[in-house]
């Protein structure tokens, strides 16, 4: 935006962040995903709950900050949390699918085991 619209010119740090903000946000999300994957006390639900206020801040206040650096930082924070939520939802979905597939395999195994129960091999 131009100065005539009431916003100050982008700062040097703001321009640097703007050029790299997607890479930074993805990096943060990947680190967060690794931490969630290996930390036993942090779940996907924790990530989703913590992300909500960060994303809400960007949507309701971060986009209209006077500081260009502040706007860029709030975008990076919100985008990284959006990516982290996406990873958390994928992880929850995959776990659910794994449980469903395991359940199907268990039912098939049970059917096969019970089906063999009445049959005895013939000796010749």
C-alpha positions in Angstrom: 0.0 0.0 0.0 1.2 3.5 -0.6 1.8 6.3 1.9 -1.2 8.1 0.7 -3.4 5.3 2.1 -2.2 5.9 5.6 0.4 3.0 5.8 4.0 3.7 6.3 6.6 2.5 3.7 7.7 -1.1 4.2 10.8 -1.3 6.5 13.9 -3.2 5.5 13.1 -6.0 7.9 9.5 -6.0 6.6 10.7 -6.4 3.0 13.2 -9.1 4.1 10.4 -11.0 5.9 7.9 -10.5 3.0 10.4 -12.1 0.6 10.9 -15.1 2.8 7.7 -15.4 4.8 6.4 -18.6 3.1 9.7 -20.4 3.6 9.8 -19.3 7.2 6.2 -20.4 7.9 6.8 -23.8 6.3 10.0 -24.3 8.3 8.2 -23.5 11.5 5.3 -25.8 10.7 7.8 -28.6 9.9 9.6 -28.1 13.2 6.3 -28.1 15.0 5.2 -31.3 13.2 8.5 -33.0 14.2 8.0 -31.9 17.8 4.4 -33.2 17.9 5.5 -36.5 16.3 8.2 -37.2 18.9 6.9 -35.5 22.1 4.5 -37.7 24.1 2.8 -34.8 25.9 1.9 -32.8 22.8 -0.9 -34.1 20.7 -2.4 -33.0 17.4 -5.4 -31.5 19.4 -2.9 -29.3 21.3 -1.6 -27.9 18.1 -5.1 -27.2 16.8 -6.2 -25.5 20.1 -3.1 -23.3 20.3 -3.3 -22.3 16.6 -6.8 -21.0 16.8 -6.0 -17.7 18.7 -2.9 -17.1 16.6 -4.8 -17.4 13.4 -7.6 -15.3 14.8 -5.2 -12.6 15.8 -3.9 -12.3 12.3 -7.4 -12.2 10.8 -8.8 -9.6 13.2 -5.8 -7.5 14.0 -2.5 -8.5 12.4 -3.5 -7.5 8.9 -4.1 -3.9 10.0 -1.1 -3.3 12.1 0.8 -0.1 11.4 4.1 -1.8 11.5 5.1 -3.5 8.3 7.3 -5.9 10.3 4.5 -6.6 12.6 2.1 -7.4 9.7 4.7 -9.7 8.2 5.4 -11.5 11.5 1.7 -12.0 12.2 1.3 -13.4 8.7 4.2 -15.8 9.3 2.8 -16.9 12.7 -0.7 -17.4 11.3 0.5 -19.2 8.2 2.8 -21.5 10.1 0.0 -22.4 12.5 -2.4 -23.0 9.5 0.2 -25.4 8.1 0.7 -27.1 11.5 -3.1 -27.5 11.8 -3.2 -29.1 8.3 -0.4 -31.5 9.4 -2.3 -32.3 12.7 -5.5 -33.0 10.8 -3.7 -35.3 8.3 -2.0 -37.1 11.2 -5.4 -37.6 12.9 -6.9 -38.8 9.7 -4.1 -41.2 9.0 -4.4 -42.6 12.5 -8.1 -43.1 12.0 -7.6 -44.9 8.7 -4.9 -47.1 10.2 -7.4 -48.1 13.0 -10.1 -48.8 10.4 -7.7 -50.9 8.3 -6.5 -52.8 11.4 -10.1 -53.4 12.4 -10.9 -54.8 8.9 -7.9 -57.1 9.0 -8.9 -58.3 12.5 -12.4 -59.2 11.2 -11.0 -61.0 8.2 -8.6 -62.9 10.4 -11.4 -63.9 12.7 -13.6 -65.1 9.8 -10.7 -67.1 8.4 -9.9 -68.6 11.8 -13.5 -69.5 12.6 -14.0 -70.9 9.1 -11.1 -73.3 9.5 -12.4 -74.5 12.9 -14.8 -77.1 11.4 -12.4 -78.4 8.8 -9.7 -80.9 9.6 -7.0 -81.9 7.2 -7.4 -85.3 5.7 -4.7 -87.9 6.1 -4.0 -90.2 3.3 
